[in-house]
Amino acid sequence: MMKRIFIYASLGVFLLAGCAETQYRESKIRLKHRSWDDEVIEKVARRQVEPDMTGDMVRAAIGLPNKTSRQGDTEEWGYAVMVGDFQPREKFVYFVYFKNGRVIRTGGDINKLKTVSWYK
């Protein structure tokens, strides 16, 4: 019984901490980007990237990319994590594709970025 109470209490603390971090990020983003609407601010604070977002929104959500490239009128931002113990190397796990300065699609797994500490 005590073990179950401890597990539920720990889960509650974890969820509250996550909510507090999101609320803190939301207030910082709201101050810095006053022209963004509430829906965009909430998504950026939750580190979501969706079609039609701008590069500024993506940077605010998940930080600067590890690499950028352009092919025709499409720009690709790549996000990497470090893997390997003996000889660590970058492994690209998430990609954001832009056309005319707006996100058109994403690829990879953004959750793999969440395994490392988030940027500011």
N, C-alpha and C positions, 0 to 999 in steps of 0.2 A: 504494500500500500504506500509506504513512504517513498519507495523508488518511483512509483507512478506519479506521485505528487511532485517529486523533484523534477521528473522529466517534463511535466506540464508547465511547471514554474519556469524551467530553463527555456522552454519553447516560447513562453510568453515574453520573457525578457528579451530573447533574440528578436522576436517580431517587433516589439516596441522599439528596440534599438534601430532596426531597419527603418521603421516608420519615422523615427526621430531624424535619422540621417537624410531620408528623402525630404522631409519637411525643411530641414536646414538647407539642403541643396536647392530646393524650390525657392526659398526666400532669397538666397544669393543670386540665383538665375533671374528672378523677378526684378531685383534691383539693377542688375547689369543689362538686362534686355527688356526694357519697359514696353517696347512695341510688340513683343510676342504675346499671343493670346494665352489664356489660362490652360487650354488643352495642350498646346505645344510645351508650355513650361512644365506641366505635370509629366508629360512623356519624357522630356529631356532629363528631368530630375530622377526619373525611374530608369534612366540610361537606355531608353528605347530609341531605335532609329527606324524611321518609316519613310516610304516614298513621299516626295514633295518637300522634305526637309532641306534646308540650306546647309552649306558647309559649316557655317557658324553654329548651327543647331547641333550638327554631328559632333563638332569639336567640344561643345559644351556638354554633350551627353557622354561621350566616351574618350575624349582627348584627341591629341594629335596622332595621325597615322604614322606607322613605322616606315611606310614607303608610299609613293604616289606614282602613277604612270598614266599615260594618255594614249588612247588608240582611236584615231579619228576624232569624233566629237564626244567620246565617252571618256571620263576620267575615273580611275580606280584608286581607292585608298585601301591599303592593306594594314591590318592590325596583327601583331605577332605576340607570342609569348616565348619565353626562354624554356628550352627543353634540354634534357641530358645533364647528367651529373659530372662526368669526367671532362667532356668538351661541350659546354653549353652552346646552343645555337638557336637562332630565331626560327620559330615555326609559325607561319601565317595561318590564322584560324578564322579570321573574319574579314570580309571585304564589303566596301560600300561603293556603289557605282553611281556616278553623276552624269547628267546631260543638261547643258545650259544652266549649270550651277545648282541643280536640284537632284535629290536622290531619286533614282529610277528603280533601284533594287538593291538588295543586300545578298550576300552569300556567306556560307560558313556557319559557325556556331558562336554567337556572341557570349553564350554562357561559359565558354572556355576562357574568355577574357576575365570573367568574374572570379576565376580561381586565383588570380594575382590581385594585388592591391590596386584599386582604381586610382586614376590620376586625380588631380584636384577636383 
